[in-house]
Amino acid sequence: MIVWINGAFGAGKSTAARELIDLIPNSTLFDPEIVGSGLPLLLPQKHLAEVSDYQDLRIWRRLVVDTASALLAEVGGVLVVPMTLLRQEYRDEIFGGLAARRIAVRHVALTPAETILRCRIADRDVGPGDDAELRVRQWSYDHIEPYRAALASWLSADAHLVDNGSLTPYETAERIAEAVRSRDSGRCDIVQTPEPTAETLAAGVLLFDEEDRVLLVDPTYKAGWEFPGGVVEPGEAPAQAGVREVAEETGIGLERIPRLLVADWEPPAPPGFGGMRLIFDGGRLDGAVRDRVLLPGPELRGCRFVTEQEAASLLPPVRYERLRWALRARERGAVLYLEDGVPVG
């Protein structure tokens, strides 16, 4: 299990984490900062210069998952992870990767009042000419507003909140330990989708409203918008897998087997294995059926009907190309074969 301590920079995550490992039996501290500090030794400087925060690098997010998984496999027990995560899509990617490894996550956020937070940041020791520490202090100030936005939009609903404004680090750790023992801490409800170990066959289904807008869903277990659908299980027909996934994700029961629009071969791109991606036409939903779409549950954060133009700004490029050609195939009443989103033949 992982106890992930979130919160603003300067909230007291690291000091509470050091106290917490003495309160939770068989626990180990893992600070993902060490992953960030190692990236300058791994990546070209030009690559690092393209981002202002190492969390924006996919390699950092991947290495956090891989390192936490390997560390747990080595030492067992509980990992205590003090790390700020303010972007929900990064939380989804990291927690989703851990869920795929069958690692449970307890999500806690420290929430001292902003005035206290600012005082703590101001009290950081800065010696004469200590430019690095001054940059850390300013960095912390600059991220107060993104923290407030995250707390208002998603963090407060996702994590167990601990107001540690008047607590010592030990008292804060006691609150966290009690929440973990009582299972009141924010449990990660991300669906545990096993990581593929080889090429996969996946089926997506396009569902349309009365204005011919297509339904997209926002999964909690991976970054980016997607079509309803998922991996085809062993022995399962791909079209039937699409029907099953639509019912599981949205609550919509399709009355007929959907028609194939696109078969797209996705090449392997380490660490992904690629595979075949099939897109089916699930048809147009009338108003009554459309209104029965389930509110997002553990698998979905949101869903919406969008135009093709709107989809271009939401979907990753290869998924958008898949959608674009699927819409053309639907218009023509044809089936298209693609390789990496490009028609072939």
NORJOGI-V651463 format. One line per field, one symbol per residue. psi: psi as a letter, one per 40 degrees, with the letter a starting at -180 (. if undefined). A space follows every 50 residues. Layout:
BEGIN
psi = ???
END
This chain:
BEGIN
psi = ihhhhiiiheefddddddddeedhifiihhhedddddeddediiddddee iehedehdddddddddddddddddeabhhhhhhhhehddddddddddddd efhihhhihhgiidddddddddehhhihegddddddddddddeddddddd ddddddddihhhhfdeiidddddddddddddefeihhhehhghihieaii hihihhhiaeefiihiigieeiiiiiihaahhihehhdddddddddddde ehhheihihhdhhhhhihgheieaahhhhiheahhiddddeehiihaddh diiihiidddddediidddddddddddddddefihihihfehhh.
END
